[in-house]
Amino acid sequence: MHLVSTADILKRIRRLEIMTKNVVNEIFAGEYHSSFRGQGLEFSEVREYQAGDNYRDIDWNVSARLGLPFIKKYRETRELSVVFIVDISASQFLGTVSALKKERIAEIVATLAFSAVANGDRCGLIMFSDRLEKFLPPRKGRNRALEILREILYHEPEGKQTSLSGACEYAGKILSKRSVIFLLSDFLDQGYAKENGYSQQKA
C-alpha cells in the first residue's frame, strides 16, 4: 500500500478543483441547471399582472378582491441529490501514460460535483468493486465534493472484480429521494444488463 501524506492529498485535490473551475463557472453551470431540474414548484409571490404574463397564472380570488389582475409566481424547488456510482475495481488502476482510469473518473466527478455545489444540490458517493466499498450519503457543500474526490483517488479497494448489478441494486435500496445518478465504470462485467431487466447484446 502506497502511503501518501495529507498535504499531498490536499494539494492534488485542490489542483483538481482549480483545473475544473473554469469549466464549472463558464461552461457547465448553466447547462447543469437546465438539464437537472428540481422536484417541482413552490409558491413565491403574488404580483400585479404585466404585459406578457401568462393569463393562466392569474389568481382570480386576489384579483377580484383588489380589483386588478394579479398573478401567482412560483419558483423551482431544486434540492436534488446527485449520486456518483463509481467503479473502483482493479481495472480502474490501469490507464495510459497520462492518467489512470480512476483519475479520469475523478476529473469527470469534479466537474459534476462542483456544478452541483454551485447549484445548492447534495452530492453522494457509492463506490463498488464486487462488493460495496464506500457509501457517502448525499450532503450539501464543497467539503462533501472534496471528500468524494479524495475517496475516488485514494481509496484502497478490498475487491478486485466488478458487480454493476450489485451496485445498482444497492443504490435502489438506499436512495429514497429523487436523485440524479451518474454511473462511472469501464463496464468490464457480464450479465448486469440482463439482471437489471435489459436485453444485452454483443457487438
N, C-alpha and C positions, 0 to 999 in steps of 0.2 A: 504494500500500500504506500503510495507516494504522499508524503506529508507536505502540506502547503501552509505557509504562515497566514495568520488572519489578515495581516497587512497586504499580502499578495492577493488574497481572495477579494478584499475590498477594492483594491486597485483595478483588478481585472473586471469586476462587475461595474465599477464606476466608468471604466473605459467603454464598456458595452452600452451603458446608459447614454454617454456622450455621443457615441457613434450613431445611435438610433434617434437622437433628439431631433435633428433636423427633419427626418422622415416623419416623425410623430407630429411635430409642430406645423410643418409647412405643407405636407402632402397628405398624410394619412388620417389626421384627426377629423377632418370634415367627412371623409369617406367612411370612417368608422362610425361616426354619429348617425349618418344617414342609412348605413347598412344594418346597424344593430339598434333597432328602436326599443323603447321601453315597453312595459307591460300594458300600458293603457293611458288614459287621460284623467286628470283630476281638475276640479273646478278652480279657476284662477281669479276671475273678477267679472263684474257686470259693468259695462261701459256703454255710452251713448252710441247708437248706430252711426256709422260713417259710410260715405260713398265707397262702394267696392266690397263691403262686407256681405257675407252670405246671409240671405234672408232667413234661411233655415235655423240660424243661430239666434234669432230674436227671442227674447224672453217676454212672452205675451203678458204674463202676470205683472212683471215690473213695469212694462211699457204702459199698460192700462192704468196702473196706479200713479205713474208720474206724468202721463200724457204725452210722452215722447218715446220713440222706439229705442229700446236698449237690447244689447246682445250679451249672451254669456260667452266668456272666453275660458278656454281650457289650456292646460299645459301638459306636456308629456311627462308621465311618471317613468323615469328610467329604471333605476335600481336593478340593473342587470347583474347577473353573476356570470363572469367569463371564466370558464374552467378549461385548463390545458391538460389533456390526457397525453402523457409523454412516455414513449418507449425508451427504457433505459437498459435494455438487454445488451449482451456482449457486442452485437453488431454495431451499436452506436459508438463504440470506441474505435471503429475503423473510419477511414476517410481518405482525404487527399493530403498532399504536402501542406496545403494552406490551412486546412481545418478538418477536425473530426466531425462526424455526423452530428454528435451531440452539441458541438459548438455552433453548427449551422442552425440547429433547432433552437439554441439559446438566443441567437440573433433574431429569429422569427418571433419567438415568445417575447423578447424585449420590446419589439415594435408594437405588438398587440397589447402587452401588459401596460406599457406606459400610455398607450392610447386609451385604455380602459381607465387608468388612474386619472387622466386628464378629463374624462367624461364623468367622473364620480362613480364608476362601476366597481364592483367587487371582483377580485381575482382569486382563483383557487388552482390547486395542482393535484393531479393524480399521476404518480409515477409507477410504472409497472414493468416487469420482465415476464417471467412465467408465474409471477405472484405479485401481490401488491407490495410496492417498495416504500411508498410515501404518500400520505394524504395531507394536504394543507387546505382546510376549509376556506371558502371564499370570504375575503375580507377587503375592506377599502384601504387605500393608501399606498404611498410609494414604498414603504417598508415591506409590505407584502409582496410587491413586484420584485424587489431586490432579493427577498428570501426565496422566491420561486426560482430566480436565476441562479442563486447560489446552489440550490439543491440540484438543478439540472446539470450544472458544471462540475460539482464536486461530490455528489452522492456516489457511494460505492455500492453497487447492486449486489444483492445476495443471489439472485437468479441469473442464469445465462441465456435462457431461451425467451420466446415471446408468446404471450397469450392475449391476443387482441380481444377475443370474445370474453375472456375473464375481466379485462379492464372495462369493457363496455357494460358488462353485467353489473359490476361493482358500481359504476357511475349511475346506472339506472336505479340502483337501490338507495344510494345515499344523497342524490341530488333531488331534493324535494321541491325546490323552487325552479321557476323558469330560468334556464341557463343557455348561454351560447357556448358550445363546446368545440374545441379545436383538438383533433386527434393528430399527433405528430409521431410518425413512425416510418421505417423503411418497409414495413408490411412483409417482413420475412417470416411469415406464418402461414399455416394452411387451415382450411376449414372454417375460418372465422365468419366469412360471408354467409355460408350455409347455416351455421349455428345461430346467426342473428336474423335469419329469415330472408336472406337474399340469395339469388342464384349466382354461383361462382363460375366464371368462365376462364379458361386458359387461352392465352394468345397463341 
